[in-house]
Amino acid sequence: METIRGRTSLDLTWTDFYARLANYNRIFLDLGTGDGKFAFCHAQSFPSHFVIGADSCRENLRDLSRASLPNLLYIVASAQALPHELSGLVSHATINFPWGSLLESLLTGDPLLMRGLENVVQSPASLGIRLNGGALSEAGWSLEDGAEQICINLVGAGWQVGRLISMDSRALRNFPSTWAKRLAFGRDPRAVQFSARI
Ligand SMILES: C[S@@+](CC[C@H](N)C(=O)[O-])C[C@H]1O[C@@H](n2cnc3c(N)ncnc32)[C@H](O)[C@@H]1O
């Protein structure tokens, strides 16, 4: 599994990975973590949780991955090919403001993403998703229809999905991720969030 700290990538062995997890019973995965701010804030606020921030773009992770919190790890991984090392470990996952292939896979119910998620979670597990209007409109969907389609795909993959809750610019401003802040002050501050359980 490729982990990253600043400009340095390190291939973490299973042994080293499990040694780092040894004192934690809640493993939290932030998929499409971007610069990793949300994962960092969660790790800081919940020292008893082990937090993994995953993104396919190594450059995004460079700055915050220099932080050395014992319960925080950043990995370079595609959401459609999550590392086997994560199998059955994750109790809570988040996908915040996805775009690109991550959003596309949610919209199409891509089995590589859906089965990958199912494989990394340890039931009972929860998933929190936040979607923004601009990203969905670039993908050819309205915010409401796109969110609905993603809910349908998750239900098809075995998740129990909660109701959609709107996020206005104030909710975005208060949400601890870099992209939420950008959206809050941008031209299209419309977003929704929902949670799912399996
Ligand atoms: C709009 S940013 C949101 C970043 C972060 N969640 C936040 O709230 O600040 C979307 C992120 O999804 C990542 N992403 C897109 N497709 C991905 C994929 N297939 N696997 C992993 N990450 C992906 C991008 O690299 C980008 O960092």
The ligand as an ORCA input file, in Angstrom:
! r2SCAN-3c Opt
* xyz 0 1
  C     -13.372     18.196     -5.301
  S     -12.083     17.292     -4.589
  C     -12.671     17.102     -2.907
  C     -11.551     16.902     -1.962
  C     -11.930     16.746     -0.476
  N     -12.822     15.635     -0.260
  C     -12.482     18.018      0.112
  O     -13.654     18.027      0.536
  O     -11.719     19.020      0.166
  C     -12.311     15.639     -5.255
  C     -11.156     14.706     -4.997
  O     -11.490     13.408     -5.488
  C     -10.295     12.813     -5.958
  N     -10.653     11.711     -6.857
  C     -11.280     11.768     -8.049
  N     -11.401     10.547     -8.589
  C     -10.831      9.678     -7.696
  C     -10.663      8.276     -7.680
  N     -11.092      7.509     -8.665
  N     -10.037      7.718     -6.615
  C      -9.589      8.480     -5.583
  N      -9.719      9.833     -5.548
  C     -10.351     10.428     -6.597
  C      -9.584     13.951     -6.666
  O      -8.206     13.684     -6.834
  C      -9.868     15.110     -5.710
  O      -8.831     15.244     -4.758
*
